[in-house]
Amino acid sequence: MLHGETVHSPLPQDLPWWMPDHAVFFGVLYAVLLIIGSGLGVVFLKSIAETLKEK
């Protein structure tokens, strides 16, 4: 990857992890997405459990 060239794919295998700025940015991005996804999953599963418990 040349200096100033942009990344065209958000997939981990296409990222230049040897560049510290990309590693930090995408590492934090994927960590935040994982936390948000986990929280949504917990809420979704709890709502299903409460719905089934009411029947």
PEJORA-V732760 format. One record per backbone hydrogen bond with DSSP energy under -0.5 kcal/mol. NH is the residue of the N-H (numbers start at 0). CO is the residue of the C=O. E is the energy in kcal/mol with one decimal. If there is no record, write none. Layout:
NH:CO:E
NH:CO:E
This chain:
4:1:-2.0
13:10:-1.6
14:11:-1.0
16:14:-1.6
18:15:-2.0
19:17:-0.7
21:18:-0.6
22:18:-2.2
23:19:-2.5
24:20:-2.2
25:21:-2.6
26:22:-1.7
27:23:-2.4
28:24:-2.5
29:25:-2.7
30:26:-1.8
31:27:-2.6
32:28:-2.5
33:29:-2.0
34:30:-2.2
35:31:-2.7
36:32:-2.6
37:33:-2.4
38:34:-2.3
39:35:-2.4
40:36:-2.2
41:37:-2.4
42:38:-2.3
43:39:-2.6
44:40:-2.6
45:41:-2.5
46:42:-2.3
47:43:-1.9
48:44:-2.4
49:45:-2.5
50:46:-2.0
51:47:-2.4
52:48:-1.9
53:49:-1.5
54:50:-0.6
